[in-house]
Amino acid sequence: PTPFATMDVRLKIEDTFESGPATDAKCVQLSRVQFFNALGDEVVPNSVQAPGGKSPDEEQPENLLDGDTKTKWLNFSLPATLVFHFEKPFALGSYQFWTANDEQDRDPY
């Protein structure tokens, strides 16, 4: 069968280490997200948005595309959604993400 081709990838983060039932904390952070097609080749998004997100000016979703794991995206609400847009349709094979460099409790799981 032909793999499904897409130009947008939506990543929804529903929970972090700090947002379990014992707390009402609602923050999430990532430092980088990388995508690969069905053949294992890296596919780089053109842009990323966090619809309905709430981030500090210096920690916007665009930081996820700069290739620097020392910068980050921080969002003050859960669930959090990221929408990555690509120039051409492709078949998503896999993805990986890096958590940010501080506040481990804000990392998704």
C-alpha positions in Angstrom: 0.0 0.0 0.0 1.0 3.6 -0.6 1.9 5.5 2.6 -0.3 8.4 3.5 1.4 11.7 2.4 0.9 14.9 4.4 2.1 18.5 4.5 1.2 19.1 8.1 2.1 17.0 11.2 0.1 17.7 14.4 1.8 16.7 17.7 -0.5 16.8 20.7 1.0 16.7 24.2 -1.5 15.8 26.9 0.6 15.3 30.0 4.0 16.0 31.5 5.8 14.6 34.6 4.5 17.5 36.7 0.9 17.5 35.5 -0.3 14.2 37.0 -3.3 13.9 39.3 -1.5 15.2 42.4 -0.9 18.7 40.9 -2.6 21.3 38.7 0.6 22.4 37.0 0.1 22.8 33.2 3.5 23.6 31.6 5.3 21.7 28.8 8.6 22.3 27.1 10.7 20.9 24.3 13.9 22.0 22.7 13.9 20.3 19.3 11.7 18.1 17.1 13.0 16.2 14.1 11.0 14.3 11.4 11.9 11.5 9.0 10.1 10.1 5.9 9.3 6.5 5.4 12.8 5.9 3.9 14.5 7.4 7.0 15.6 10.6 5.5 15.2 13.8 7.5 12.4 16.1 6.4 12.6 19.7 7.7 9.4 21.7 8.4 9.0 25.2 7.0 7.1 26.5 10.1 5.5 25.5 13.3 2.6 27.0 15.3 1.1 26.2 18.7 -2.7 27.0 18.2 -4.1 28.3 21.4 -0.7 28.2 23.1 0.7 30.6 25.6 4.5 31.1 25.5 7.0 33.7 26.6 8.4 35.9 23.8 11.8 34.2 24.0 10.4 30.6 24.1 8.1 30.5 21.0 7.5 27.3 18.9 9.9 28.5 16.2 12.7 27.6 18.6 12.0 24.0 17.9 13.2 24.5 14.3 16.6 26.2 15.0 18.5 23.0 15.6 19.8 24.2 18.9 18.9 22.1 21.9 19.9 25.0 24.2 16.8 27.0 23.1 13.3 25.8 23.9 9.6 26.1 23.4 7.6 26.6 26.6 3.9 26.5 26.8 1.8 27.4 29.8 -1.2 25.2 29.1 -2.1 21.5 28.5 -3.0 19.8 26.4 -0.7 21.6 24.0 -0.7 21.2 20.2 2.1 21.8 17.8 1.4 22.0 14.0 4.5 21.5 11.8 4.0 22.6 8.1 6.2 21.1 5.3 6.8 22.5 1.8 5.9 19.2 0.1 3.7 16.2 1.0 5.7 13.3 2.5 5.0 10.0 4.2 6.0 10.3 7.9 8.1 7.4 9.0 9.2 8.6 12.5 10.0 11.6 14.6 12.1 12.3 17.7 12.1 15.1 20.1 14.5 16.5 22.7 13.3 17.8 26.0 14.5 21.2 27.3 17.5 21.8 29.4 15.8 22.6 32.7 12.7 21.8 34.8 12.5 18.1 34.0 8.9 18.0 35.4 7.8 19.9 32.3 8.9 17.2 30.0 6.2 15.2 28.1 5.6 11.5 28.7 
